[in-house]
Amino acid sequence: MHDQTLGAGGYSIFHDTMADMTYQELAQEAAEGAIVLWGLGVIEQHGPHLPLGTDVYMPQALLRRVRQLLKARNIRSVTMPPYYWGINNVTGLFPGSFEVRPAIMVEIMIDLIKSLRKDGFGKLFCVSGHGDPLHNQTILQGARRGAEESGLDTYFIGAPSFVKRLGFDPADPNVLQTASEVEKQRKYMDIHAGEFETSSMRSVYPELVRTGIMASLKSTDFTFEDLTEWRRGREHALRKTPLGYLGDPAASDPEKGGSMIDLQAELVADAIAAKLAQ
Ligand SMILES: [Zn+2]
């Protein structure tokens, strides 16, 4: 059963992160060998029914669950405040999609990773809340350079199909692939603000979903060829999805969304525990 408390008290994106700790509490965690978790998303249009911060809310909800699972295994962790100024190569032309240049994002990541090292932390695990390839390639680059320049072990955690689509090498020392993944079978593509993402948001932050509008949205019924065209980005994405979503939001189900988060959190916690045991 999905833990309904993930959203409770957690409207603030700082909930359960180091931002709500004091410096002494944080230093104590570093001294006790806590690992650091970090969700990296974007502020991006998510159709007429989901908020711009969807890709920030979701990794934060996931990491709250991951922390619970790690704690049950006696693995201490702290969570970074979420990163949310990222790269929106695909939906960049929509209102509400903010963009920073990849080189800037890499430099910010390096500086933040150095700060963690200065505080005595030794391991950082990053999860992405956003599918744009360039965003994720930038995270990996930031993780790699941050690790090189600070000496802090930094990992990008991804599901096998995600790692493959991004062109990452699973043997890359900065890539941590989960053992398996949450199966998402649908007849048509469901990629952005569709059934899956809407289900997850409804499970954790139902009050942020415009369910009346959601129910009126027709499935986009995209084939893989349509998706490839959409992924060319910008004007192509605007033309292919004028309302901004790609999938079937009206088919969403909060119960299913909660189960998907729980399962994904287990896979992430397993991958972290396995890495720490090496
Ligand atoms: Zn999203």
Residues whose N, C-alpha, C, O or C-beta is under 5 A from the ligand:
A	BS01	ZN	T54 D55 G129
